[in-house]
Amino acid sequence: MSNADNTSDLSDRTSLSGRLMRYGKVSGTMAGLAAKLAGEKYFGIQIERQDHAEALVKALGNLKGPLMKVGQILATIPEALPAEYAQELQQLQSDAPSMGWPFVRRRMKTELGPDWQSKFKSFEKEAAAAASLGQVHKATSHDGTELACKLQYPDMQSAIDADLKQLRIIFSIYERYDKSIETAHIHAELAERLQEELDYKLEARHTRLYEYMLQNEDNVHVPHIIDDLSTGRLITSTWMQGNKILTYKDAPAETRNTLALNMFRAWYVPLYYYGVIHGDPHLGNYTVRDDLSINLLDFGCVRAFRPAFVGGVINLYKALMNDDMALAVHAYETWGFKDLSKEQIETLNIWANFLYGPLMEDKARVIGTADGAVYGRETAEKVHAKLRELGKQRGGIKVPREFVFMDRAALGLGSVFIHLNAEVNWYRLFNELIEDFDENAVIQKQSDALNKFGIPVPQ
């Protein structure tokens, strides 16, 4: 092994120097945001939020790794950040600058051996796409199959460790002046999902799981994993040719509505049939084929829910439709909310009515509007203000871990449907999916599917 290869290998190990460098970069970005917002709150120090938000996004866009992913996540959670920051963070999709050819060559040699290039008919030196934790190169197999090789960036474990510690600091500062929401479970959920995203062998199993769950969906396509060209830090799969979703913003209404229908089924068939959800519905994770079918991509952030949790989603819908407070309480308790007061439940129902609203009217309609901001922000601010007031009396609400990515997926998809300005009868789509829901049947289907691919069954 050459000195360059030794250097590359060492850079991937969790090291004190790697962490110290990471902390230095992070302190100037997200931690700086927390300090400035705290200064506004406690000392009346006014900052130019828009200028600071733009500088923050510029810094994060050049900082590979989980903080960019956290930025994407926070941008889809209304009221997690002030509006100026949320709007800027929405730009953090798949625009991270890629690593150069020397890194790619060294890493590919480490993953597939010194003769790695002989395993491909061709391999493009320039990355076809770059994201928060890795970059994708297009290649061709010897039988002519087009391939996508997703290669993890170096030193990601150090990045995860450093960023999550800084995120805990940000959350703790947030809670000091806003006690309406307790963030411990949110941090724990983000931490577990980000750690999972480092495990490309797990992501490969998730991809195979989705290929299995969606095998009967003709309008949804999932990449096929090439096992002998994949490792813990390299995933090789079939290349999925498609167009960006925003290409269709000005397409005829029938086209946009068809895309919305296909995306709805891509996300929610796995949820209501198997209790599994793709937890990262940002614009870079699906493309559109010429026949308007959908390519679903990137399975690093997949969440399996207890079937009872999924049953709670349906029960809350029925509770809102029938104004059944007892059933609503049961649904929230099924999700893991504890010791909620009547006022807190009524406040949470404001948010629930917003999320379920499009599903409660038997007519074709748009999902909602966002007016350039984060989808749901106006309603979230209203709910948050009420919870803040109630929190002074009872303490903050502990958000169950499972709720974090369920909520995010719903909002993320909603924002995509808004981009498309799709008018669909969401009521009928949803009721067709849940009409045969049987918790025991889902338990069995989920167990069979997860065990088939070596994925833990949620308890």
N, C-alpha and C positions, 0 to 999 in steps of 0.2 A: 504493500500500500504506500502511495506517495505521501509526502508531507502535506500536500493540499488535502488529500483524502483524510489524513489523520486530523487535520484542522476541522474539516467538515463534520467528522464524527464527534469530536469533542464539543463542537458548538451545539449539538443536540442534547447534551447532558445537562441536567439541572445543576447549575453552579452558582456559587455566591456572586461571582462577577456578573454573570448573566442576570441574576435577580437585581443586583444593585443598579445596573444600567437600565433595566426595565423600570424600576421605581423612579429613577431620575426622569425618564420620559413621561411616565404616567403622571407624576406630580405636577407637571406643567400643563396637563390637559384636564382630565376629569376631576382630580383633586382640586385644581384651581377653580373649576366651576363650583364645587361645593363651598369652598372658602368665600367666593364672591357672592354667592347666593346667601350664605350665612351673614356676610357683612351687610347686605341689603336689609336683612330681617332685623338684626340686632342693633345696627349702628346707623341705619338710614343712609348708608353709602350707596349712591346710585351708580350703576355701571351701564355702559352702552351695550345692552344685551345683544343686539343684532350683530355689532362688530365682534363682540366676544364669542358669540355663537359661530360666526363664520371662521374665526381663528381656531376655535375648538375643532370644528369639522375638518379644517385643513390639516391640523395636527394629527387627528385620528386617521384621516385618509392615508397618511404616510406611515402609520404605525400598524404594522401587520399584527394579526392575532386576535385574541378574545375581546379586547376593548372595542375593536371595531364591531365585533359581533354584539357586544353589550349595547353599543350605540344603536345598532339596528333594532335590537329588542326594545330599548327604552323609547325609541321613536314610535313604536306601535302601541305603547301603553299610555293612554290619555292621562294627563295630570301627573305623570312620572317626572316630567320636567316642564319648565315654562315653555310657552308656545314657540318663542323664537328659537329655542334650542331644538325642540322636537321637529320643527320644520326643516332646519338645517341638517339634522341627523338623518332625515329620510333620504338624503342624498347618498348616504353610506350604503351602497348596495354591493356592486361587484367592480369597483373602480380602483382597488388597491394596485399599486405598481407591482409588476411581477419581478421575481428573482431572475438573474441572468443565466446564460448557458453554462458557465463553469459550475454554478451550484447544481443545476439540473443534471449535468453529466456525472458529478460526484455522487449525488443522491441516488440516481438511477443505478450506478455501479454498486452502491452499498445495498440497494434493495434487491436487484436481480442478478448481481454478479458482474465480473469484468467483461463478459461477452454479451452484456444486456442489449446492445444495439442489433446483434444478430437475431434477436427474438422478434424483431419487427421488420417488415418490408420497408417502412419509412417511419421517421419520427421527427416532427417539426420542432425546431430549436426555439422558436418564439412561442410564448404561452398564448393559447387561444382565449383564456379567461383567467382572471386573478380575483381571489376573494379574500376573506379574513384569515383563514387558517391554511390555505393551500392554493395552488394554481393548476390549471388544466392544460395539457398539451395534446394536440391531435396527432394520431399515429395510424398506421395501417398494418394489419396482420399479413402474414404470408399468403393467406387465402383471399386477400383483398377486402376483408372486413374493416370498416373505419372504426377506430377506437378512440376513447377519451382516457388519458392517463392523468389522474389527479394526484399531485405530489405535495406532501405536507411541508410547510416551511420549517426551517431549523429552530430549535430551542423553544418549541411551543409549550412544553411543560413549565419552564421557567416563566413564560409569559402568562400562562393560566394562573400560576401561583401568585405572581405579583399583582396581576390585574384584579383578581378576586379579593385580595386583601385591601386593595385601594377601594374597590367597590363597597366593601363592608364599611370603610371609613365614610364614604359618601352617604351611604344609607343612615349611618349613626348620626351624622350631622343633620340630615334631613329630619330624622325623628326628634331631634332636640327642639325644633321649632314647629313641628307638625306631627302631633301624636295620634292622628286619626287612623293611620295604617301602621301596623307593625311589620317590619320588613325582613325579619329573620328567615321566615319560610320562603320569601321571594329570593333571597340571597342563596339559600340552600338549594333551591330548585335550579337557579341559574348555574350554580357551581357544579351540580351533578351533571346537568346536560352538557356544559362546556367540557368537563372531563371526558364525557362519553365521545364528544366530537373528535378528540385526539385519537381514538381507537378506530382506525380504518378497517380493521377486521370486523368490528361490530357494525360499522356503517355498511360494509359489504353484506352482512347478514340482514340488516334492515332493508337493503335494496332488494335482496332476494325475497324477503317477506312481502314487500309491496308488489313485486312482480307476481307473486302467488295470489295475494288478496285481490288484485285488480285484473286477474287473467281473463275475466268475462266482461270487462269493460272495453268495448271496441274502440272507444274514443279517448282512451287514456293509455299512454305508453310509458314503460319503465325500462331503464337501461338494464342490459344483461351483464352480470359480472363475469370477467375472465379470470378464473381462480389462479391459474399458473402464472399470471402476470400481475398478481396483487399480493401485498404484504400489509404489515401493520401501519406503514406510512405511505403506501402507494395503492390506489384503487384503479384498476383498469377495467373499463366496461365498454359496451358498444356505444358508438357516437350517435347522439340523437340530434338530427338536423331539424332546425326549426327557427321561426322568426320570433323576435321579441314581442311581448304582449302589447306594448304600447304602440306597435305598428298598426294596430287595429282600432285605435281610439276614434278614428273618423270613418270607419267602415260602415256599411249599411247596418241598420238595426238588427236585421235577422242574423247577420254574421256575429255581431257583438253578443246577442242573446245566446247563440249557439255556444260561443266560447264560455260564457258564464255558466251555462248548464254543464258543460264538460268539466270545468274546474270545480263546480259544486260537487259533482260525483267523485272526482279525483280525491278530494279531501274527506268527504263524509261517508262514502261507502265503507272505507276501512274503519271509521269510528263507530258507526252504528251496527256494523256486522261483526267486527272483531275487537272493538274497544281500543283501537290504535289510531294515533293522529300524527301527521307530518307537522311538526311544530315551528316551521320556518317558512311561512308563505310570502316571502318578499319577491319582488318582481324578477329577480334573477334565477329563481328556482323552477320556472316552467317556461317552455317555449311552445309555439304553435306550428303545426304542420300545415301544408297546403290544403289538406282536406278539413282543416279546422279542429282536428283532434289535438290533444294536449300531450306534451312530453313533461313528465314530472321528474324533477332532478334533485340531487343533493339530499341524502338521507342520514346526515350526521345528527340531526335533531329530531328524533322520533320518540314519542311518548306512548307507552301502553298504560291504559287506565283500568282500574277495577271495573268490571261490568256494572257494578252497583253505582259507580260514579256516573257512567253513561246513562243509567236508568234515572239518576237524579236530574240530568239535563232534560230528559223527556218529562219527568214529573213536574219540574218547574214550569215548563211550557204549558202543560195541562193546568197547573195551578193558576197561571196568569190568564189563560183562556176562560177559566171557570170561576175566577176570583175566589180561589180556595186557599185561604191563609194557612190552614193546617198542612196541606200538601206542600205549600211553599216552604214552610218550616222544615218539613221532613226532607225536602230536596236539599236545602242548605246544610242540614245536619249530615246528610249522606255525603255531601262534598267535603265535610270536615270543619265547617264553621261551628263554633261552640259558644254557648251562653249569649246568644243574640237577644237583645231586647226587642220589643214590638216596634219601637221607633227605628232601630237599626235594620230590621227586616223590611220595613216599609221603604227605607232609604235604598237598600240593596235592590228592592223591586223596581225602583225608578231606573236603575241601570239595566236590570233584567228586561224590563219593558222596552228599553231602547234596543237591546241586542236582539230580542225576539220579535220586535215590532213587525219587520217584513214578513215573518212567518205566520202572523196572526190575522192577515187580511187575505181573503180568497179572491185575489185579483192580481193582474200583472202590474208591477210597479218597480221603481228604482229602489235600490237597497237603502239609499239615503244620500246626503250631501256632506261635503267636508269644507268647501269654500277655501281650498288651499291649505287648510290646517290638517291636523291629525283627525282621522275619522273617529267621532265620538267624543271629541274634546269638550264641547259645550255641555253635553250631558254629564260627562265625568266631572267637570268642574262643579256643577250643581250638586252632584252626589258627594263629592269630596268635601265641599263646604259644610254640608249637613253632617257628614260623618265626623268632621273636625269638631263641630259644635257638640255632638253627642259624645265624642271622645273625652271632652273635658269632664263629663259626668261619670263615664263608665270605663275609660281607657280605650285604647285603640283596638280595632278588629284585627285578629290574626288571619291573614289570607292563607288558606290551605295551599300546600305546594302544588297539588294537581291542578288547581284553578289557574295558576299563572300562565301556562302555555295553552290551555283551553281558551282562555279569554283572549290571549294574543292571537291565536289562530283565527278566531272569529273576526277580530278587528282587522287583521291583515288581509283576510279574504274580502271582507266588506270594503276595504279601501280599493282593492283591485276591481271589484264590481262597480265602484263609483268611477274609477278611471274609464271603464268601458261604457259607463252610462247605460248599463243593461237593464231592460224592463222584462222581468220574469215573474211568473206566479210562484214565488218562493214558498207560499203556503202549501201548494200542491206538491212541489218538489220534496219538501221536508216531510209531509205526511205520508207520501209514498215510501220514503225511506224507513219511517218508524212504525208503519202500520202493523208489521209482523214482529216487532221487537219483543224478544223473550229473553230475559236476563239469563236464565239457565242455558238457553241455546247459545248465547254469546259466550258464556263461561266456557262451554265445551269447544266452540269454534276457536276462541282465542287460545285456549290451552293447546289445542292440536297444532295451530299455526305457529305459535311461539316456540313450542317444543321442537317442531320440525326444523327450525332454523337456529336452535340453541340460544334463544333469547329468554331471559327470566320472565316468569309470569308474575304480574303485580299481585301483592297480597293486601 
